[in-house]
Amino acid sequence: MERPQMQAGPAATPRGPSDAQPPEFAGREMAGAGLAVVALCFAMNMLARGLGESFAVFLLPVTEDLGWSRGAFSSIYAVYMIAQGLAAPLAGALFDRHGARAVWIPALMLFGAGLLVASVMTQWWMAVLGPGIMVGFGVAGTGMAVGAGLIARWFRGELTMAMAGAYAGLSVGMITVAPLAAAIIEAEGWRFAYRLMGGALLVAGPVLLVVLPWRRIGAGRWPSAPRSRSLFPPRRILLEKEFLGLFVALMMTAVCTWSVLLQLVAYLTELGYSPLAAATAYGVVGGLSIVGILATGWLADRFGRRPVLTASFSMSALGVVVLWLLELAPGFALLAAFVAVFGCNMGSRGPVVTALVARLYPQNVGAVFGMITIGLGIGSAVGGFASGLLHDLTGGYGASFVLAIVAAGLGLAPFWLVRSIATGRRDEDGTA
């Protein structure tokens, strides 16, 4: 992978990287070595989120085989997301100090080992350890806590679009892994499916260690801003309204998504769809998110974050309403409408938030994004666990759908209440 011979760009300032590019860079960031780095982050995100978010496909076969309640298995998902959220700041900080290889390779190995533990679990504590803690740590180390910092070293003018390209790995991972996992489960059982996925990751780690040009990957195109020597970002950052607003936005986005998706396969199955059809719908929802991810990244850079994200959150809420209506009139048309509306907006907020972190906190991109990812972990845990608990308490899914709609509104709020989040820059005096 050859680095383009380009002149160094302007040094980053405390206000964050400029959106402007010298003429020789125009239209050239998303090409050559920069495009290869986006492709690498895409692949890692596909592994991390595609395999990690296959959790919903295993819900029914695992609970039926082991005799667990829906709430008990959903609590494992909560452990997984909390572990992911807590590990993400460490993964980002380690990237800032030691580079991607030092994080990605151990994370892949831990991820694979966790899936192998899942393949032999018989007790709840084994599920907590394997698909909960170990997989959560592995996903944190292979996801965007590292990818965001790496892409920020290669992009300025096309930063949001580059982040969207990496996030698209989530879509491809879900649309390929979920139906494949469902087919393997139906043919060979859920234990074999976990064993196959875990073995594949354990092979992938050593391969990446050998074949990739890590020094060139880590060098980047733009001079890095001076980095803090602290492993984690300064405490003052954690109290800023920009950080808190992005934290809330990502957390509420996750609540909205996973209070719906974790129960989606079971919900559709109970409505009369076959398990494979339900898993395929789940996968297509994730696959269609590539549309929203790429479109939102492109539109936000050109028309502003506030109007684009207002439309995105509103469409997510509408998708939940359409899914709810399936209880009254189950059929292909409403299911297709839900898949299209909800799927095309799933994940669309992630690239915008990630690019904002790179613009507002250039000295600590990995560490700050990792801290914000705690919100993603908390939100996913709350949404996933609440959906299982509410189902056990009410015998239905309506309460979970209400939770998702409310969360969509709360996720949008920071983009209207904090000006610097909407604009992506601070005022000259450093205030928002």
PATORTOR-808978 format. One record per residue (C-alpha): residue in one letter; x, y, z. Coordinates in steps of 0.25 Angstrom, whole numbers, plus 5000, padded with zeros to 4 digits. Example, Ala and Ser with C-alpha at 12.3 -4.5 7.8 and 13.67 -1.06 7.14 Angstrom:
<recs>
<residu:A, xx:5049, yy:4982, zz:5031> .
<residu:S, xx:5055, yy:4996, zz:5029> .
</recs>
This chain:
<recs>
<residu:M, xx:5000, yy:5000, zz:5000> .
<residu:E, xx:5007, yy:5012, zz:4995> .
<residu:R, xx:5006, yy:5026, zz:5001> .
<residu:P, xx:5003, yy:5037, zz:4992> .
<residu:Q, xx:5014, yy:5047, zz:4990> .
<residu:M, xx:5007, yy:5059, zz:4996> .
<residu:Q, xx:5011, yy:5072, zz:5003> .
<residu:A, xx:5008, yy:5072, zz:5017> .
<residu:G, xx:4995, yy:5079, zz:5021> .
<residu:P, xx:4994, yy:5090, zz:5032> .
<residu:A, xx:4996, yy:5086, zz:5046> .
<residu:A, xx:4984, yy:5084, zz:5054> .
<residu:T, xx:4980, yy:5095, zz:5064> .
<residu:P, xx:4973, yy:5094, zz:5078> .
<residu:R, xx:4960, yy:5097, zz:5071> .
<residu:G, xx:4961, yy:5084, zz:5063> .
<residu:P, xx:4965, yy:5081, zz:5048> .
<residu:S, xx:4960, yy:5091, zz:5038> .
<residu:D, xx:4950, yy:5086, zz:5027> .
<residu:A, xx:4958, yy:5093, zz:5016> .
<residu:Q, xx:4968, yy:5086, zz:5007> .
<residu:P, xx:4979, yy:5091, zz:4999> .
<residu:P, xx:4976, yy:5090, zz:4984> .
<residu:E, xx:4985, yy:5078, zz:4982> .
<residu:F, xx:4977, yy:5070, zz:4992> .
<residu:A, xx:4963, yy:5073, zz:4985> .
<residu:G, xx:4956, yy:5060, zz:4982> .
<residu:R, xx:4968, yy:5052, zz:4985> .
<residu:E, xx:4967, yy:5048, zz:5000> .
<residu:M, xx:4957, yy:5037, zz:4997> .
<residu:A, xx:4967, yy:5030, zz:4988> .
<residu:G, xx:4980, yy:5022, zz:4988> .
<residu:A, xx:4985, yy:5019, zz:5002> .
<residu:G, xx:4974, yy:5027, zz:5009> .
<residu:L, xx:4964, yy:5018, zz:5002> .
<residu:A, xx:4971, yy:5006, zz:5006> .
<residu:V, xx:4971, yy:5010, zz:5021> .
<residu:V, xx:4956, yy:5013, zz:5020> .
<residu:A, xx:4955, yy:4999, zz:5014> .
<residu:L, xx:4963, yy:4993, zz:5025> .
<residu:C, xx:4954, yy:5000, zz:5036> .
<residu:F, xx:4942, yy:4995, zz:5028> .
<residu:A, xx:4947, yy:4981, zz:5029> .
<residu:M, xx:4950, yy:4982, zz:5044> .
<residu:N, xx:4936, yy:4988, zz:5047> .
<residu:M, xx:4929, yy:4977, zz:5039> .
<residu:L, xx:4936, yy:4967, zz:5047> .
<residu:A, xx:4933, yy:4974, zz:5060> .
<residu:R, xx:4919, yy:4978, zz:5058> .
<residu:G, xx:4915, yy:4967, zz:5049> .
<residu:L, xx:4919, yy:4956, zz:5058> .
<residu:G, xx:4916, yy:4963, zz:5071> .
<residu:E, xx:4902, yy:4968, zz:5067> .
<residu:S, xx:4898, yy:4954, zz:5062> .
<residu:F, xx:4893, yy:4952, zz:5077> .
<residu:A, xx:4879, yy:4954, zz:5073> .
<residu:V, xx:4879, yy:4942, zz:5064> .
<residu:F, xx:4884, yy:4933, zz:5075> .
<residu:L, xx:4873, yy:4938, zz:5085> .
<residu:L, xx:4862, yy:4927, zz:5082> .
<residu:P, xx:4871, yy:4915, zz:5080> .
<residu:V, xx:4880, yy:4917, zz:5092> .
<residu:T, xx:4868, yy:4920, zz:5102> .
<residu:E, xx:4860, yy:4909, zz:5097> .
<residu:D, xx:4872, yy:4899, zz:5098> .
<residu:L, xx:4877, yy:4904, zz:5112> .
<residu:G, xx:4863, yy:4907, zz:5117> .
<residu:W, xx:4867, yy:4921, zz:5120> .
<residu:S, xx:4857, yy:4933, zz:5121> .
<residu:R, xx:4857, yy:4944, zz:5111> .
<residu:G, xx:4861, yy:4954, zz:5121> .
<residu:A, xx:4873, yy:4945, zz:5126> .
<residu:F, xx:4879, yy:4944, zz:5112> .
<residu:S, xx:4876, yy:4959, zz:5109> .
<residu:S, xx:4884, yy:4962, zz:5122> .
<residu:I, xx:4896, yy:4955, zz:5115> .
<residu:Y, xx:4894, yy:4965, zz:5104> .
<residu:A, xx:4894, yy:4976, zz:5114> .
<residu:V, xx:4908, yy:4971, zz:5120> .
<residu:Y, xx:4913, yy:4970, zz:5106> .
<residu:M, xx:4910, yy:4984, zz:5103> .
<residu:I, xx:4915, yy:4990, zz:5116> .
<residu:A, xx:4928, yy:4982, zz:5115> .
<residu:Q, xx:4929, yy:4988, zz:5101> .
<residu:G, xx:4926, yy:5002, zz:5106> .
<residu:L, xx:4936, yy:5001, zz:5117> .
<residu:A, xx:4947, yy:4995, zz:5109> .
<residu:A, xx:4946, yy:5005, zz:5097> .
<residu:P, xx:4953, yy:5017, zz:5104> .
<residu:L, xx:4964, yy:5008, zz:5107> .
<residu:A, xx:4965, yy:5003, zz:5093> .
<residu:G, xx:4965, yy:5017, zz:5088> .
<residu:A, xx:4975, yy:5022, zz:5097> .
<residu:L, xx:4984, yy:5010, zz:5094> .
<residu:F, xx:4983, yy:5014, zz:5079> .
<residu:D, xx:4986, yy:5028, zz:5082> .
<residu:R, xx:4999, yy:5024, zz:5089> .
<residu:H, xx:5003, yy:5011, zz:5082> .
<residu:G, xx:4996, yy:5010, zz:5068> .
<residu:A, xx:4985, yy:5001, zz:5062> .
<residu:R, xx:4993, yy:4988, zz:5062> .
<residu:A, xx:4995, yy:4988, zz:5077> .
<residu:V, xx:4980, yy:4988, zz:5079> .
<residu:W, xx:4974, yy:4980, zz:5067> .
<residu:I, xx:4982, yy:4968, zz:5068> .
<residu:P, xx:4980, yy:4964, zz:5083> .
<residu:A, xx:4965, yy:4969, zz:5082> .
<residu:L, xx:4963, yy:4959, zz:5070> .
<residu:M, xx:4969, yy:4948, zz:5079> .
<residu:L, xx:4960, yy:4951, zz:5091> .
<residu:F, xx:4948, yy:4952, zz:5082> .
<residu:G, xx:4950, yy:4939, zz:5076> .
<residu:A, xx:4953, yy:4932, zz:5090> .
<residu:G, xx:4940, yy:4938, zz:5095> .
<residu:L, xx:4932, yy:4932, zz:5084> .
<residu:L, xx:4938, yy:4919, zz:5087> .
<residu:V, xx:4934, yy:4920, zz:5101> .
<residu:A, xx:4920, yy:4923, zz:5096> .
<residu:S, xx:4920, yy:4910, zz:5088> .
<residu:V, xx:4922, yy:4901, zz:5101> .
<residu:M, xx:4913, yy:4910, zz:5111> .
<residu:T, xx:4904, yy:4902, zz:5120> .
<residu:Q, xx:4903, yy:4912, zz:5132> .
<residu:W, xx:4899, yy:4927, zz:5132> .
<residu:W, xx:4913, yy:4931, zz:5138> .
<residu:M, xx:4919, yy:4924, zz:5125> .
<residu:A, xx:4911, yy:4933, zz:5117> .
<residu:V, xx:4915, yy:4945, zz:5125> .
<residu:L, xx:4929, yy:4942, zz:5123> .
<residu:G, xx:4929, yy:4938, zz:5108> .
<residu:P, xx:4919, yy:4945, zz:5099> .
<residu:G, xx:4918, yy:4956, zz:5110> .
<residu:I, xx:4931, yy:4961, zz:5115> .
<residu:M, xx:4941, yy:4954, zz:5105> .
<residu:V, xx:4933, yy:4957, zz:5093> .
<residu:G, xx:4930, yy:4971, zz:5098> .
<residu:F, xx:4945, yy:4974, zz:5100> .
<residu:G, xx:4948, yy:4969, zz:5087> .
<residu:V, xx:4938, yy:4977, zz:5079> .
<residu:A, xx:4943, yy:4990, zz:5086> .
<residu:G, xx:4957, yy:4987, zz:5082> .
<residu:T, xx:4953, yy:4984, zz:5067> .
<residu:G, xx:4943, yy:4995, zz:5065> .
<residu:M, xx:4942, yy:5010, zz:5063> .
<residu:A, xx:4950, yy:5014, zz:5076> .
<residu:V, xx:4962, yy:5010, zz:5068> .
<residu:G, xx:4957, yy:5013, zz:5054> .
<residu:A, xx:4952, yy:5027, zz:5057> .
<residu:G, xx:4966, yy:5031, zz:5061> .
<residu:L, xx:4973, yy:5024, zz:5049> .
<residu:I, xx:4964, yy:5031, zz:5039> .
<residu:A, xx:4966, yy:5044, zz:5045> .
<residu:R, xx:4981, yy:5043, zz:5042> .
<residu:W, xx:4977, yy:5041, zz:5027> .
<residu:F, xx:4965, yy:5051, zz:5025> .
<residu:R, xx:4961, yy:5065, zz:5027> .
<residu:G, xx:4952, yy:5070, zz:5016> .
<residu:E, xx:4945, yy:5057, zz:5014> .
<residu:L, xx:4945, yy:5053, zz:5028> .
<residu:T, xx:4931, yy:5050, zz:5030> .
<residu:M, xx:4930, yy:5042, zz:5017> .
<residu:A, xx:4942, yy:5034, zz:5021> .
<residu:M, xx:4936, yy:5031, zz:5035> .
<residu:A, xx:4923, yy:5027, zz:5028> .
<residu:G, xx:4931, yy:5017, zz:5019> .
<residu:A, xx:4937, yy:5010, zz:5031> .
<residu:Y, xx:4923, yy:5010, zz:5038> .
<residu:A, xx:4917, yy:5003, zz:5026> .
<residu:G, xx:4924, yy:4990, zz:5030> .
<residu:L, xx:4913, yy:4989, zz:5041> .
<residu:S, xx:4903, yy:4988, zz:5030> .
<residu:V, xx:4911, yy:4978, zz:5022> .
<residu:G, xx:4914, yy:4970, zz:5034> .
<residu:M, xx:4899, yy:4969, zz:5039> .
<residu:I, xx:4894, yy:4966, zz:5025> .
<residu:T, xx:4904, yy:4955, zz:5023> .
<residu:V, xx:4906, yy:4949, zz:5037> .
<residu:A, xx:4892, yy:4949, zz:5042> .
<residu:P, xx:4885, yy:4940, zz:5031> .
<residu:L, xx:4898, yy:4932, zz:5030> .
<residu:A, xx:4898, yy:4929, zz:5045> .
<residu:A, xx:4883, yy:4926, zz:5045> .
<residu:A, xx:4886, yy:4916, zz:5033> .
<residu:I, xx:4897, yy:4909, zz:5041> .
<residu:I, xx:4889, yy:4909, zz:5054> .
<residu:E, xx:4877, yy:4902, zz:5046> .
<residu:A, xx:4887, yy:4892, zz:5040> .
<residu:E, xx:4897, yy:4889, zz:5051> .
<residu:G, xx:4892, yy:4896, zz:5064> .
<residu:W, xx:4896, yy:4909, zz:5071> .
<residu:R, xx:4908, yy:4903, zz:5078> .
<residu:F, xx:4915, yy:4899, zz:5064> .
<residu:A, xx:4912, yy:4913, zz:5059> .
<residu:Y, xx:4919, yy:4920, zz:5071> .
<residu:R, xx:4930, yy:4910, zz:5069> .
<residu:L, xx:4932, yy:4913, zz:5055> .
<residu:M, xx:4932, yy:4928, zz:5057> .
<residu:G, xx:4942, yy:4928, zz:5068> .
<residu:G, xx:4951, yy:4919, zz:5060> .
<residu:A, xx:4951, yy:4929, zz:5048> .
<residu:L, xx:4955, yy:4941, zz:5057> .
<residu:L, xx:4966, yy:4933, zz:5064> .
<residu:V, xx:4972, yy:4931, zz:5050> .
<residu:A, xx:4970, yy:4945, zz:5045> .
<residu:G, xx:4978, yy:4951, zz:5057> .
<residu:P, xx:4992, yy:4945, zz:5053> .
<residu:V, xx:4989, yy:4947, zz:5038> .
<residu:L, xx:4987, yy:4962, zz:5040> .
<residu:L, xx:5000, yy:4962, zz:5048> .
<residu:V, xx:5008, yy:4957, zz:5037> .
<residu:V, xx:5002, yy:4963, zz:5024> .
<residu:L, xx:4999, yy:4978, zz:5027> .
<residu:P, xx:5009, yy:4989, zz:5026> .
<residu:W, xx:5006, yy:4995, zz:5039> .
<residu:R, xx:5016, yy:5006, zz:5039> .
<residu:R, xx:5010, yy:5012, zz:5027> .
<residu:I, xx:4996, yy:5010, zz:5032> .
<residu:G, xx:4999, yy:5018, zz:5045> .
<residu:A, xx:5007, yy:5029, zz:5038> .
<residu:G, xx:4995, yy:5036, zz:5032> .
<residu:R, xx:4995, yy:5047, zz:5022> .
<residu:W, xx:4993, yy:5059, zz:5031> .
<residu:P, xx:5002, yy:5063, zz:5043> .
<residu:S, xx:4996, yy:5059, zz:5056> .
<residu:A, xx:4992, yy:5069, zz:5066> .
<residu:P, xx:5000, yy:5069, zz:5079> .
<residu:R, xx:4995, yy:5057, zz:5087> .
<residu:S, xx:4993, yy:5057, zz:5102> .
<residu:R, xx:5002, yy:5048, zz:5110> .
<residu:S, xx:4991, yy:5044, zz:5119> .
<residu:L, xx:4984, yy:5031, zz:5116> .
<residu:F, xx:4971, yy:5037, zz:5116> .
<residu:P, xx:4966, yy:5051, zz:5112> .
<residu:P, xx:4966, yy:5062, zz:5123> .
<residu:R, xx:4955, yy:5062, zz:5133> .
<residu:R, xx:4950, yy:5076, zz:5127> .
<residu:I, xx:4947, yy:5070, zz:5114> .
<residu:L, xx:4937, yy:5060, zz:5121> .
<residu:L, xx:4930, yy:5072, zz:5127> .
<residu:E, xx:4928, yy:5080, zz:5114> .
<residu:K, xx:4915, yy:5081, zz:5108> .
<residu:E, xx:4920, yy:5076, zz:5094> .
<residu:F, xx:4925, yy:5063, zz:5100> .
<residu:L, xx:4912, yy:5061, zz:5109> .
<residu:G, xx:4903, yy:5064, zz:5097> .
<residu:L, xx:4910, yy:5054, zz:5088> .
<residu:F, xx:4910, yy:5044, zz:5099> .
<residu:V, xx:4895, yy:5046, zz:5101> .
<residu:A, xx:4893, yy:5045, zz:5086> .
<residu:L, xx:4900, yy:5032, zz:5084> .
<residu:M, xx:4894, yy:5026, zz:5096> .
<residu:M, xx:4880, yy:5029, zz:5092> .
<residu:T, xx:4882, yy:5025, zz:5078> .
<residu:A, xx:4887, yy:5011, zz:5084> .
<residu:V, xx:4874, yy:5011, zz:5093> .
<residu:C, xx:4865, yy:5013, zz:5081> .
<residu:T, xx:4872, yy:5003, zz:5072> .
<residu:W, xx:4874, yy:4991, zz:5082> .
<residu:S, xx:4861, yy:4992, zz:5089> .
<residu:V, xx:4855, yy:4988, zz:5075> .
<residu:L, xx:4866, yy:4979, zz:5069> .
<residu:L, xx:4869, yy:4970, zz:5080> .
<residu:Q, xx:4855, yy:4965, zz:5080> .
<residu:L, xx:4853, yy:4966, zz:5065> .
<residu:V, xx:4855, yy:4952, zz:5061> .
<residu:A, xx:4847, yy:4946, zz:5073> .
<residu:Y, xx:4836, yy:4957, zz:5070> .
<residu:L, xx:4835, yy:4953, zz:5055> .
<residu:T, xx:4835, yy:4938, zz:5058> .
<residu:E, xx:4823, yy:4940, zz:5068> .
<residu:L, xx:4816, yy:4947, zz:5057> .
<residu:G, xx:4817, yy:4935, zz:5048> .
<residu:Y, xx:4829, yy:4937, zz:5040> .
<residu:S, xx:4839, yy:4926, zz:5039> .
<residu:P, xx:4852, yy:4927, zz:5047> .
<residu:L, xx:4861, yy:4928, zz:5034> .
<residu:A, xx:4851, yy:4939, zz:5029> .
<residu:A, xx:4852, yy:4947, zz:5042> .
<residu:A, xx:4867, yy:4946, zz:5043> .
<residu:T, xx:4868, yy:4950, zz:5028> .
<residu:A, xx:4859, yy:4962, zz:5031> .
<residu:Y, xx:4868, yy:4965, zz:5043> .
<residu:G, xx:4881, yy:4964, zz:5034> .
<residu:V, xx:4874, yy:4973, zz:5023> .
<residu:V, xx:4871, yy:4984, zz:5033> .
<residu:G, xx:4886, yy:4984, zz:5036> .
<residu:G, xx:4890, yy:4983, zz:5022> .
<residu:L, xx:4881, yy:4995, zz:5018> .
<residu:S, xx:4888, yy:5003, zz:5028> .
<residu:I, xx:4899, yy:5005, zz:5018> .
<residu:V, xx:4889, yy:5015, zz:5011> .
<residu:G, xx:4887, yy:5023, zz:5023> .
<residu:I, xx:4902, yy:5023, zz:5027> .
<residu:L, xx:4907, yy:5028, zz:5014> .
<residu:A, xx:4896, yy:5037, zz:5011> .
<residu:T, xx:4896, yy:5044, zz:5024> .
<residu:G, xx:4911, yy:5045, zz:5024> .
<residu:W, xx:4910, yy:5052, zz:5010> .
<residu:L, xx:4898, yy:5061, zz:5013> .
<residu:A, xx:4903, yy:5065, zz:5027> .
<residu:D, xx:4916, yy:5070, zz:5020> .
<residu:R, xx:4908, yy:5078, zz:5010> .
<residu:F, xx:4895, yy:5083, zz:5017> .
<residu:G, xx:4898, yy:5083, zz:5032> .
<residu:R, xx:4896, yy:5073, zz:5043> .
<residu:R, xx:4884, yy:5078, zz:5049> .
<residu:P, xx:4874, yy:5077, zz:5038> .
<residu:V, xx:4879, yy:5063, zz:5033> .
<residu:L, xx:4879, yy:5057, zz:5047> .
<residu:T, xx:4865, yy:5062, zz:5050> .
<residu:A, xx:4860, yy:5055, zz:5038> .
<residu:S, xx:4869, yy:5042, zz:5042> .
<residu:F, xx:4863, yy:5041, zz:5056> .
<residu:S, xx:4849, yy:5044, zz:5051> .
<residu:M, xx:4850, yy:5033, zz:5041> .
<residu:S, xx:4855, yy:5023, zz:5052> .
<residu:A, xx:4843, yy:5026, zz:5060> .
<residu:L, xx:4834, yy:5025, zz:5048> .
<residu:G, xx:4840, yy:5011, zz:5046> .
<residu:V, xx:4837, yy:5007, zz:5060> .
<residu:V, xx:4822, yy:5011, zz:5058> .
<residu:V, xx:4822, yy:5003, zz:5045> .
<residu:L, xx:4828, yy:4990, zz:5052> .
<residu:W, xx:4817, yy:4992, zz:5063> .
<residu:L, xx:4806, yy:4992, zz:5053> .
<residu:L, xx:4810, yy:4978, zz:5048> .
<residu:E, xx:4803, yy:4973, zz:5060> .
<residu:L, xx:4790, yy:4977, zz:5054> .
<residu:A, xx:4793, yy:4974, zz:5040> .
<residu:P, xx:4805, yy:4964, zz:5038> .
<residu:G, xx:4809, yy:4963, zz:5024> .
<residu:F, xx:4820, yy:4966, zz:5014> .
<residu:A, xx:4817, yy:4981, zz:5011> .
<residu:L, xx:4818, yy:4986, zz:5025> .
<residu:L, xx:4830, yy:4977, zz:5028> .
<residu:A, xx:4837, yy:4983, zz:5015> .
<residu:A, xx:4833, yy:4997, zz:5020> .
<residu:F, xx:4839, yy:4995, zz:5033> .
<residu:V, xx:4852, yy:4989, zz:5028> .
<residu:A, xx:4854, yy:5000, zz:5018> .
<residu:V, xx:4850, yy:5012, zz:5027> .
<residu:F, xx:4857, yy:5007, zz:5040> .
<residu:G, xx:4869, yy:5000, zz:5033> .
<residu:C, xx:4872, yy:5012, zz:5024> .
<residu:N, xx:4874, yy:5020, zz:5037> .
<residu:M, xx:4881, yy:5010, zz:5046> .
<residu:G, xx:4895, yy:5014, zz:5048> .
<residu:S, xx:4894, yy:5027, zz:5041> .
<residu:R, xx:4897, yy:5036, zz:5053> .
<residu:G, xx:4910, yy:5028, zz:5056> .
<residu:P, xx:4919, yy:5035, zz:5045> .
<residu:V, xx:4914, yy:5049, zz:5049> .
<residu:V, xx:4917, yy:5047, zz:5064> .
<residu:T, xx:4931, yy:5041, zz:5060> .
<residu:A, xx:4935, yy:5052, zz:5051> .
<residu:L, xx:4930, yy:5062, zz:5061> .
<residu:V, xx:4940, yy:5056, zz:5071> .
<residu:A, xx:4951, yy:5057, zz:5061> .
<residu:R, xx:4948, yy:5072, zz:5059> .
<residu:L, xx:4945, yy:5076, zz:5073> .
<residu:Y, xx:4956, yy:5068, zz:5080> .
<residu:P, xx:4968, yy:5066, zz:5070> .
<residu:Q, xx:4978, yy:5063, zz:5081> .
<residu:N, xx:4970, yy:5051, zz:5087> .
<residu:V, xx:4962, yy:5045, zz:5076> .
<residu:G, xx:4963, yy:5031, zz:5080> .
<residu:A, xx:4962, yy:5033, zz:5095> .
<residu:V, xx:4950, yy:5043, zz:5094> .
<residu:F, xx:4942, yy:5035, zz:5084> .
<residu:G, xx:4945, yy:5023, zz:5093> .
<residu:M, xx:4939, yy:5030, zz:5105> .
<residu:I, xx:4927, yy:5034, zz:5097> .
<residu:T, xx:4926, yy:5020, zz:5093> .
<residu:I, xx:4922, yy:5017, zz:5108> .
<residu:G, xx:4909, yy:5024, zz:5104> .
<residu:L, xx:4907, yy:5014, zz:5093> .
<residu:G, xx:4910, yy:5002, zz:5102> .
<residu:I, xx:4900, yy:5008, zz:5113> .
<residu:G, xx:4890, yy:5011, zz:5103> .
<residu:S, xx:4891, yy:4997, zz:5096> .
<residu:A, xx:4891, yy:4990, zz:5109> .
<residu:V, xx:4878, yy:4998, zz:5114> .
<residu:G, xx:4871, yy:4996, zz:5101> .
<residu:G, xx:4874, yy:4981, zz:5100> .
<residu:F, xx:4872, yy:4978, zz:5115> .
<residu:A, xx:4859, yy:4986, zz:5116> .
<residu:S, xx:4853, yy:4980, zz:5103> .
<residu:G, xx:4855, yy:4966, zz:5109> .
<residu:L, xx:4850, yy:4970, zz:5123> .
<residu:L, xx:4838, yy:4978, zz:5118> .
<residu:H, xx:4834, yy:4966, zz:5109> .
<residu:D, xx:4835, yy:4957, zz:5122> .
<residu:L, xx:4826, yy:4967, zz:5130> .
<residu:T, xx:4816, yy:4970, zz:5119> .
<residu:G, xx:4816, yy:4958, zz:5110> .
<residu:G, xx:4817, yy:4967, zz:5098> .
<residu:Y, xx:4826, yy:4977, zz:5091> .
<residu:G, xx:4818, yy:4990, zz:5091> .
<residu:A, xx:4826, yy:4996, zz:5103> .
<residu:S, xx:4839, yy:4994, zz:5096> .
<residu:F, xx:4834, yy:5001, zz:5084> .
<residu:V, xx:4830, yy:5013, zz:5092> .
<residu:L, xx:4844, yy:5013, zz:5099> .
<residu:A, xx:4850, yy:5013, zz:5085> .
<residu:I, xx:4842, yy:5025, zz:5080> .
<residu:V, xx:4845, yy:5033, zz:5092> .
<residu:A, xx:4859, yy:5030, zz:5091> .
<residu:A, xx:4860, yy:5035, zz:5077> .
<residu:G, xx:4855, yy:5049, zz:5081> .
<residu:L, xx:4865, yy:5050, zz:5093> .
<residu:G, xx:4876, yy:5046, zz:5083> .
<residu:L, xx:4873, yy:5057, zz:5074> .
<residu:A, xx:4872, yy:5068, zz:5085> .
<residu:P, xx:4887, yy:5071, zz:5086> .
<residu:F, xx:4888, yy:5075, zz:5072> .
<residu:W, xx:4878, yy:5086, zz:5075> .
<residu:L, xx:4882, yy:5090, zz:5089> .
<residu:V, xx:4897, yy:5091, zz:5087> .
<residu:R, xx:4901, yy:5100, zz:5075> .
<residu:S, xx:4916, yy:5094, zz:5074> .
<residu:I, xx:4910, yy:5080, zz:5072> .
<residu:A, xx:4902, yy:5085, zz:5061> .
<residu:T, xx:4913, yy:5093, zz:5054> .
<residu:G, xx:4925, yy:5084, zz:5057> .
<residu:R, xx:4934, yy:5096, zz:5062> .
<residu:R, xx:4936, yy:5105, zz:5074> .
<residu:D, xx:4935, yy:5120, zz:5074> .
<residu:E, xx:4948, yy:5128, zz:5074> .
<residu:D, xx:4948, yy:5129, zz:5089> .
<residu:G, xx:4947, yy:5114, zz:5091> .
<residu:T, xx:4932, yy:5114, zz:5095> .
<residu:A, xx:4921, yy:5107, zz:5088> .
</recs>
